[in-house]
């Protein structure tokens, strides 16, 4: 199975995890997904009134420079760990 196929499978599995991950883990999942799908963060950081948007942006920005393939593999590994 190709890395892309594994990534797609992990996306499906992320929706059926045995329990909901904590907020920090959810941010990591989001950031890895965005980095794997879109590459480095783009756009402007949301304003102070959008705290969730800022947290997501900051999490994604923390992965800046990570290769998309590396982000895919980290996403796959994280979902596998969460599945138990």
C-alpha positions as CSV (number, residue, x, y, z in Angstrom):
1,X,0.0,0.0,0.0
2,X,1.4,3.4,-1.0
3,X,2.0,6.2,1.6
4,X,-0.9,8.1,0.1
5,X,-3.2,5.1,0.5
6,X,-2.1,4.6,4.1
7,X,-2.7,8.3,4.7
8,X,-6.2,8.1,3.3
9,X,-6.9,5.0,5.4
10,X,-5.6,6.8,8.5
11,X,-8.0,9.7,7.8
12,X,-10.9,7.2,7.8
13,X,-9.7,5.5,11.0
14,X,-9.3,8.9,12.7
15,X,-13.1,9.2,12.6
16,X,-13.6,5.9,14.5
17,X,-11.1,6.1,17.3
18,X,-12.1,4.3,20.5
19,X,-12.1,7.6,22.5
20,X,-11.8,11.2,21.7
21,X,-8.2,12.5,21.9
22,X,-7.4,15.4,24.2
23,X,-7.2,18.9,22.6
24,X,-3.4,18.9,22.2
25,X,-3.6,15.6,20.3
26,X,-6.4,16.9,18.2
27,X,-4.3,20.0,17.3
28,X,-1.4,17.7,16.4
29,X,-3.7,15.6,14.2
30,X,-5.0,18.7,12.5
31,X,-1.5,20.2,12.0
32,X,-0.1,16.9,10.5
33,X,-3.1,16.6,8.2
34,X,-2.7,20.2,6.9
35,X,1.1,19.9,6.5
36,X,0.7,16.5,4.7
37,X,-2.1,17.9,2.5
38,X,-1.1,21.4,1.8
39,X,2.6,21.8,2.8
40,X,3.7,24.8,4.8
41,X,1.2,27.1,6.5
42,X,-0.1,30.0,4.4
43,X,-2.3,33.0,5.1
44,X,-2.4,35.2,8.0
45,X,-2.7,34.2,11.7
46,X,-6.3,34.7,12.8
47,X,-7.0,37.5,15.2
48,X,-7.1,37.3,19.0
49,X,-10.9,36.8,19.0
50,X,-10.5,33.5,17.1
51,X,-8.7,31.5,19.7
52,X,-9.4,28.1,18.1
53,X,-8.3,29.4,14.7
54,X,-5.1,30.8,16.3
55,X,-4.3,27.5,18.0
56,X,-4.8,25.6,14.8
57,X,-2.7,28.0,12.8
58,X,0.1,27.9,15.4
59,X,0.0,24.1,15.5
60,X,0.3,23.9,11.7
61,X,3.0,26.6,11.7
62,X,5.1,24.6,14.2
63,X,5.5,22.0,11.4
64,X,6.9,24.5,8.9
65,X,9.6,22.9,6.8
66,X,8.4,19.3,7.4
67,X,8.2,17.4,4.2
68,X,4.7,16.4,3.2
69,X,5.7,12.7,3.1
70,X,7.1,13.0,6.6
71,X,3.9,14.6,7.9
72,X,1.9,11.9,6.2
73,X,3.9,9.2,8.0
74,X,3.7,11.0,11.3
75,X,-0.1,11.3,10.9
76,X,-0.4,7.6,10.0
77,X,1.8,6.6,13.1
78,X,-0.2,8.9,15.4
79,X,-3.6,7.5,14.3
80,X,-2.2,4.0,14.7
81,X,-1.1,4.8,18.3
82,X,-4.5,6.2,19.2
83,X,-6.3,3.2,17.8
84,X,-4.5,1.2,20.5
